[in-house]
Amino acid sequence: MYKFYLISFDISDDKIRRKVVKILEANATRVQKSVFEAWLNEKEYVKVKSTIDSLIDPLCDSVRYYLFCKNCIDNIQVSGIGQYINYEDLIIV
């Protein structure tokens, strides 16, 4: 079952930040410079999170993973450039 995540980061080291971006670009949609939206199943989420966690310095870097419920997803609004990508075929819990 797929779930909707918003993933944001603040990473100080350029090399590590580029690695994290590559991981997220392969698994999510970039919606702002350091913000990604992703439809992931549990296995994919654990893999993405554990890979990123192994790269960052927990003393100076921050990565946040927000899980959205169905009601929250229905209330996403976008102002300005960009658009929310709705995946109607996915099952949301």
WOGI-V330847 format. One record per residue. RES is the residue in one small letter. SS is DSSP state (@ for helix, = for strand, . for the rest). OMEGA is omega in whole degrees, -180 to 180 (none if undefined). D_FIRST is the distance of its C-alpha to the first C-alpha in Angstrom with 2 decimals. Layout:
((RES,SS,OMEGA,D_FIRST) (RES,SS,OMEGA,D_FIRST))
This chain:
((m,.,-179,0.00) (y,.,177,3.80) (k,=,-176,6.67) (f,=,-180,10.28) (y,=,167,12.93) (l,=,-177,16.64) (i,=,179,18.44) (s,=,-178,22.23) (f,=,171,24.91) (d,=,-175,28.65) (i,.,-173,29.91) (s,.,-176,33.66) (d,.,-178,34.12) (d,@,-178,33.93) (k,@,179,33.08) (i,@,180,30.13) (r,@,178,28.96) (r,@,178,29.06) (k,@,179,26.99) (v,@,179,24.30) (v,@,179,24.39) (k,@,178,24.00) (i,@,-179,20.86) (l,@,178,19.37) (e,@,179,20.73) (a,@,-173,18.99) (n,@,-172,15.51) (a,.,178,16.04) (t,=,179,18.50) (r,=,180,21.72) (v,=,171,22.86) (q,=,-175,25.84) (k,.,-178,27.69) (s,.,-179,25.78) (v,=,180,22.66) (f,=,171,19.41) (e,=,-176,16.33) (a,=,168,13.06) (w,=,-176,9.55) (l,=,169,8.08) (n,.,-174,5.47) (e,@,-179,7.49) (k,@,179,9.87) (e,@,179,10.69) (y,@,-179,11.31) (v,@,-180,13.51) (k,@,179,15.31) (v,@,-177,16.11) (k,@,-178,17.26) (s,@,178,19.28) (t,@,179,20.89) (i,@,180,21.93) (d,@,-179,23.11) (s,@,-178,25.29) (l,@,-172,26.96) (i,.,173,27.85) (d,.,-176,30.83) (p,.,179,29.62) (l,.,-180,33.16) (c,.,-180,33.26) (d,.,179,29.84) (s,=,172,26.98) (v,=,-178,23.30) (r,=,-180,21.23) (y,=,-180,17.47) (y,=,176,16.67) (l,=,-179,13.35) (f,=,175,13.63) (c,.,-179,12.89) (k,@,180,12.84) (n,@,179,16.63) (c,@,-180,17.21) (i,@,-180,15.52) (d,@,-177,17.73) (n,.,177,20.70) (i,.,177,20.52) (q,.,180,23.95) (v,.,173,25.54) (s,.,-180,29.29) (g,.,-176,31.13) (i,.,-180,29.80) (g,.,178,26.20) (q,.,176,23.57) (y,.,179,20.05) (i,.,-179,17.76) (n,.,178,15.66) (y,.,-174,12.87) (e,.,-175,13.21) (d,.,-178,11.14) (l,.,177,7.73) (i,.,-177,6.14) (i,.,178,7.23) (v,.,none,7.97))
